[in-house]
Amino acid sequence: VFFVLGVPLTLLWCMGGSQQRDINGILRTTMESMVNEIRGLTDTSKVKTFILRCDDTADLPQVPEEDKALAELKEQLAAAGAKLGAKGASLSKAEVLFMVHTQRHFHLLNDAFQAQLQTLLIRWRAVALAIAEMASKLGGIDQLSAALEMHRSLVQAIELQSTALLLQVPHFSAERLKLWKKGPRKSVSDLFEFARLTAAELEAGVAGLGLSTQEQADVSDFLTSVPQVDVTDARVFVEGEDSICKDDIATLQVTFKRLNIPKGEAIGAAHTPYFPEATVAEAWWLQFSIPPSKGTPPNRCFRIIDPGHDVTVEVKFKVKALGKCRCQFVLTSEAYSGLSVQQGVSFEAKQAPQGSYDEDENDSEDSVEHGD
């Protein structure tokens, strides 16, 4: 089933605040700012700045003696080796709490700051996904990619554009990751490779990490939950026709399988132990690039939340050019960093016969379906 993005209504209760919120739980003033700024949110730093300064972030009460507590927290972060940015730079409460989360210094937070961070994480995730949805409607690949990177940083508690992707594995800390890089599986550095380790390879790799028996079992169980997506078919066609002609409404059909679950079963929620909710969807985004033409966005972006073993996605678009058309599509994980599949698909567009029916340009274009 395809999902028009929206946060469950129950979030409206836990998000707090007194200002008017939209159905997705986000303040209307934040959504209005997003509409005005979306085209400029083309990289992760800009998305981060927008989210940390939006009204949903500002709409929090101060904690008791906040200025003093925040100054002490910054000192503790510095002493713990946290990356505080440029020397002497002024950091807002939101920036400090974001830093605590993505660098995993949770032990430094008092109860008041812990509660505020949990509230902010839920709000920040909602805003990041709203940016992604808005970007998808605009065909904005850069904005979508930046929003998804921010989302993964929030739900996995890793730094933006982190290269330490194995920190998403249960019980892998920065110290254990250093040990991993010295071990027999040191060449394995991302989830794509990690998920494909055999039981024997995994056992050898974690042997020197100081994991308890239960922790080793947790890592083994993780291999069955981390996505292993394989594209089994990708083709372009026109329904009811043997060929594709210019101005036809064509369909891109992509079929993929989740190899980490048995056929007939469904994947559960993503593994996000540092996020305050345990219901983060194991969703994917399809980004489809077509040859550009005047007045038509060259990209189509859609969110997929079908949890099944076999998933078929269909995207309709208007064929704008004659001849050989080469397109690219990318499947990107919403919840896990470093998981994406890119593939090309091509087709030949012929000249439509004279007198053939020219469909209205808006008929069926930009629609998306999920096949059985």
Secondary structure, 3 states (H helix, E strand, C coil): CECCCCCCCCHHHHCCCCCCECCCCCEHHHHHHHHHHHHHCCCHHHHHHHHHHCHHHHCCCCCCCHHHHHHHHHHHHHHCCCCCCCCCCCCCHHHHHHHHHHCCCHHHCCHHHHHHHHHHHHHHHHHHHHHHHHHHHHCCHHHHHHHHHHHHHHHHCCCCCCCCHHHHCCCCCHHHHHHHCCCCCCCCCCHHHHCCCCHHHHHHHHCCCCCCHHHHHHHHHHHHHCCCEEEEEEEEECCCCCCEECCCEEEEEEEEEECCCCCCCECCCCCCCCCCCCCCCCCEEEEEECCCECCECCEEEEEECCCECEEEEEEEEECCCCEEEEEEEEEEECCCCCCEEEEEEEEEEECCCCCCCCCCCCCCCCCEEEEC
